[in-house]
Amino acid sequence: MHPRLLKTFLAVARSRNITRAAEVVHLAQSSVSDQIQALETELGAALFTRAKSGLELTPAGLALKPIAEDLLRLDGEARAAVQAAASQTSGQVTIGALETIASARLASWLPGFQAGHPDIIVRMKVAGSGALLRQLEEGDIDVAFCFDRRDFAKDASDERFARRTIAAEPLVLVAAPGRGSTGHDLAALAMLSFVATEPGCIYRHMFDTAFAEAGVAAPILAAEVGSIGAIARLVAAGAGPALVPRFAVTDALARGEIVELPWPGPMRTAPLTMIWRRRRVQPPALKQLLTAARDTLVPVPSARAGLGLESANRSKALFANDS
């Protein structure tokens, strides 16, 4: 069974739709159908059946799916082992990232990495945390950059993945100029209408947790927004304060569109984490990117963000032992 056929089979199995699978594997719909037919002919069994909800795997297809995943994983490891033995560093790496991290961290970092590694092609996909973990599991991306939530992440103890926190990003309370004061405690803040991210986001989790731990009811929300950029604009327009990662609103703070207010109690941070699949041999191109991200992705923080530097230094000591 050719790996190309297995990759197409898995794309159809996951999307349950020929059209969506064709987009994933960058083929025409007719080519996807031809490849599935060729695989079924080779195996002598139908792999899919049509249903109202889309294509469903037959018993033969269900039996093939985990084996196909293992075979493709071994195919990738074999290629990586050969590249490493031949001292090849070229290749392609697909990064997955949250929108905030992609725009505020990776967009300015990637050009420098590519200039220093012109033989490595880097692609980037932007998605939410749940989608990133699924794409990593399915092999659609090589590494995910997200904010780690070990209290909720169901794969936190999954031995298939390695993870490394490279910084602890401070979360800050922001408001429109003239709309806030420095004297708020959590009870006073709870009386305000906030702009917040959607449920499931780490910022929202930390926002809700801060009030819950203090025994204070969470504030009424003026709006729930999926984009940090949109939240900053709503805050600037006077919709209400928000709790956001400082690096995502640095420019807005510098322009004076919003102001930072003290957050009552301990400083809240979001752990910026890389997650990648463990392999016996990592592809050289991916290994180069992981090392560069660990060493250069997060700039040296100010004294106010010293926690991030401490976290990054601990990461360097542990990173070399991960595979």
C-alpha positions in Angstrom: 0.0 0.0 0.0 1.5 3.3 -1.1 1.7 6.0 1.6 0.0 8.4 -0.8 -3.1 6.1 -0.9 -3.1 5.8 2.8 -2.9 9.5 3.3 -5.9 10.0 1.0 -7.8 7.3 2.8 -7.3 8.9 6.2 -8.3 12.3 4.8 -11.6 10.9 3.6 -12.1 8.9 6.8 -11.6 12.0 9.0 -13.7 14.4 6.8 -16.3 11.9 5.7 -16.5 13.9 2.5 -14.6 13.6 -0.8 -14.6 17.3 -1.5 -13.2 18.3 1.9 -10.6 15.5 1.7 -9.5 16.7 -1.7 -8.8 20.1 -0.2 -6.7 18.5 2.6 -4.5 16.5 0.3 -4.5 19.1 -2.5 -6.0 16.8 -5.2 -8.9 17.0 -7.5 -12.1 15.2 -6.3 -11.8 12.7 -9.1 -8.2 11.9 -8.1 -9.3 11.2 -4.5 -12.1 8.9 -5.7 -9.6 7.1 -8.0 -7.1 6.6 -5.2 -9.8 5.2 -2.8 -11.0 2.9 -5.6 -7.4 1.8 -6.2 -6.9 1.0 -2.5 -10.1 -0.9 -2.3 -9.1 -2.9 -5.4 -5.7 -3.7 -3.9 -7.2 -4.8 -0.6 -10.2 -6.5 -2.1 -12.8 -4.9 0.2 -15.0 -1.8 0.3 -13.7 0.8 2.7 -16.5 3.3 2.8 -20.3 3.3 2.6 -22.6 6.2 1.9 -24.9 7.5 4.6 -27.1 10.6 5.1 -24.4 12.2 7.3 -21.6 11.5 4.8 -19.2 8.7 4.1 -18.8 6.1 6.8 -16.1 3.5 7.3 -17.0 -0.1 6.7 -15.7 -2.8 9.1 -12.8 -3.2 6.7 -12.2 0.6 6.7 -12.3 0.7 10.5 -9.8 -2.1 10.7 -7.5 -0.3 8.3 -7.6 3.2 9.9 -5.3 2.6 12.9 -2.9 0.5 10.8 -2.8 3.3 8.2 -1.9 5.8 10.9 0.9 3.6 12.2 2.3 3.0 8.7 2.3 6.7 7.9 4.0 7.4 11.2 6.7 4.8 10.4 7.1 6.2 6.9 7.8 9.6 8.4 10.2 8.3 10.9 12.1 6.3 8.2 12.5 9.5 6.1 13.6 11.4 9.2 16.2 8.7 10.1 17.6 8.8 6.6 17.8 12.6 6.5 19.5 12.7 9.9 22.0 10.0 8.8 22.7 11.9 5.6 23.1 15.2 7.6 20.2 16.8 5.6 18.5 19.8 7.2 16.2 20.7 4.3 12.5 19.9 4.5 9.1 21.3 5.3 7.6 22.1 8.7 4.0 22.9 9.3 3.3 25.1 12.3 -0.1 25.4 14.0 -0.8 28.4 16.2 -3.5 30.3 18.0 -4.3 33.6 16.2 -2.8 35.7 19.0 0.5 33.8 19.0 0.6 33.7 15.2 0.2 37.5 14.8 2.0 38.8 17.9 4.9 36.3 18.1 5.4 34.1 15.0 4.8 36.8 12.4 7.8 38.8 13.5 9.9 35.7 14.3 9.5 33.5 11.2 11.3 35.8 8.7 14.4 35.7 10.8 14.2 31.9 11.1 13.7 31.5 7.4 16.6 33.8 6.6 18.8 31.6 8.7 17.4 28.3 7.3 16.6 29.0 3.6 16.4 25.2 2.9 13.5 24.8 5.2 9.9 25.5 4.0 7.6 26.7 6.7 3.8 26.6 6.5 1.5 27.9 9.2 -2.1 27.1 10.1 -4.1 29.2 12.5 -6.8 27.5 14.6 -8.2 27.2 18.2 -6.5 25.0 20.8 -8.8 22.0 20.3 -8.4 22.0 16.5 -4.6 22.4 16.9 -4.4 19.3 19.1 -6.5 17.3 16.6 -4.3 18.4 13.7 -1.2 17.5 15.6 -2.6 14.0 16.4 -3.6 13.5 12.8 -0.3 14.6 11.4 -1.6 17.7 9.7 0.8 19.9 11.6 4.3 19.2 13.1 4.2 21.5 16.1 1.5 23.5 17.9 2.1 26.8 19.6 -0.6 27.5 22.1 -1.3 28.3 25.8 -1.1 25.2 27.9 -4.1 24.3 30.1 -3.1 21.2 31.9 -6.2 21.4 34.1 -8.4 20.9 31.0 -6.1 19.4 28.3 -7.2 15.8 28.1 -3.9 14.9 26.4 -1.7 16.4 29.1 -0.4 12.9 30.1 -0.5 11.5 26.5 3.0 10.0 26.0 2.7 10.4 22.3 3.4 14.1 22.7 6.2 16.2 24.1 5.6 19.7 25.3 7.8 22.5 26.4 6.7 25.8 28.0 9.0 28.5 26.6 7.6 31.6 28.4 5.0 32.6 30.9 3.1 35.5 29.2 1.6 38.0 31.6 -2.1 38.7 31.4 -3.1 42.4 32.0 -6.2 44.3 32.8 -6.9 46.9 30.2 -9.5 49.7 29.9 -10.2 52.7 27.8 -8.3 55.9 28.8 -10.2 57.6 31.6 -12.5 54.7 32.1 -10.6 53.0 34.9 -8.8 53.7 38.2 -6.1 52.0 40.2 -8.2 51.5 43.3 -10.3 48.5 42.2 -10.4 45.2 44.2 -12.0 42.1 42.7 -15.4 43.0 44.3 -15.3 46.4 42.6 -14.2 45.0 39.3 -17.1 42.5 39.4 -19.5 45.4 39.2 -18.1 46.4 35.8 -19.2 45.0 32.4 -16.2 43.2 30.9 -15.3 42.3 27.3 -14.1 38.7 27.4 -12.9 35.9 25.2 -15.2 32.9 24.5 -15.6 30.0 26.9 -12.8 27.4 26.5 -10.1 30.0 26.0 -7.3 30.1 28.6 -7.8 33.9 29.1 -11.5 33.3 29.9 -10.7 30.4 32.2 -8.2 32.6 34.2 -10.7 35.5 34.2 -13.5 33.3 35.6 -11.1 31.5 38.0 -9.8 34.7 39.5 -13.3 35.8 40.7 -14.3 32.3 41.7 -11.2 31.8 43.9 -12.0 35.1 45.7 -15.6 34.0 46.3 -16.9 36.8 44.0 -19.5 36.3 41.3 -18.0 36.9 37.8 -18.9 40.2 36.2 -21.7 40.6 33.6 -20.1 40.5 30.1 -20.7 43.3 27.7 -19.5 41.0 24.9 -17.8 37.6 24.1 -15.3 37.9 21.3 -13.0 35.3 19.7 -10.3 37.8 18.5 -8.0 39.6 20.9 -7.6 42.3 18.3 -11.4 42.9 18.3 -11.4 42.9 22.1 -8.7 45.6 22.2 -10.8 47.8 19.8 -14.0 47.2 21.9 -12.1 48.2 25.0 -10.7 51.3 23.4 -14.2 52.2 22.3 -15.4 52.1 25.9 -17.3 48.8 25.9 -15.6 47.7 29.1 -12.3 46.4 30.5 -10.7 43.1 29.6 -8.1 40.6 30.8 -5.7 39.8 27.9 -2.1 38.8 27.2 0.1 41.8 27.3 2.1 40.9 24.2 -1.1 40.9 22.2 -2.0 44.5 23.0 1.5 46.1 23.3 0.9 48.3 20.2 -2.5 49.5 21.4 -1.0 50.4 24.8 1.9 52.2 23.2 -0.5 54.3 21.1 -2.5 55.2 24.1 -5.7 53.6 22.8 -6.0 51.6 26.0 -4.4 51.7 29.4 -3.1 49.0 31.7 -4.6 48.8 35.2 -3.3 46.9 38.2 -4.8 43.4 38.6 -5.8 42.7 42.3 -3.9 39.8 43.7 -1.1 37.6 42.2 -0.1 38.4 38.6 -1.8 36.0 36.2 0.3 34.4 33.4 -0.5 32.1 30.4 2.2 29.5 29.6 3.2 29.8 26.0 3.9 26.1 25.0 5.2 24.1 22.1 3.6 20.7 21.6 5.0 18.1 19.1 4.8 14.4 18.5 7.4 12.2 20.0 9.4 10.2 17.5 12.4 7.9 17.6 14.1 10.3 15.2 12.8 13.9 14.8 12.9 15.2 11.2 16.0 17.5 11.0 13.9 20.5 9.8 11.5 20.2 12.7 14.4 19.8 15.2 16.0 23.0 13.8 12.7 24.9 14.2 12.1 23.6 17.8 15.6 24.5 18.9 15.3 28.0 17.3 11.9 28.6 18.8 13.2 27.6 22.3 16.2 29.9 22.0 14.9 33.0 20.1 11.1 33.1 19.7 10.4 35.0 23.0 12.4 38.2 23.4 14.3 38.9 26.6 11.5 40.2 28.9 11.5 43.2 31.1 11.7 43.0 34.9 7.9 43.0 35.1 7.9 39.8 33.1 10.8 38.1 34.8 8.7 35.0 35.3 8.8 34.4 31.6 12.6 34.4 31.5 12.8 32.0 34.5 10.4 29.7 32.7 12.4 29.8 29.5 15.6 29.0 31.2 14.1 26.0 32.9 12.8 24.9 29.5 16.3 25.0 28.0 17.6 22.7 30.7 14.9 20.1 30.0 14.3 20.5 26.2 17.4 18.6 25.1 16.1 15.4 26.7 12.8 15.5 24.8 12.4 13.6 21.4 
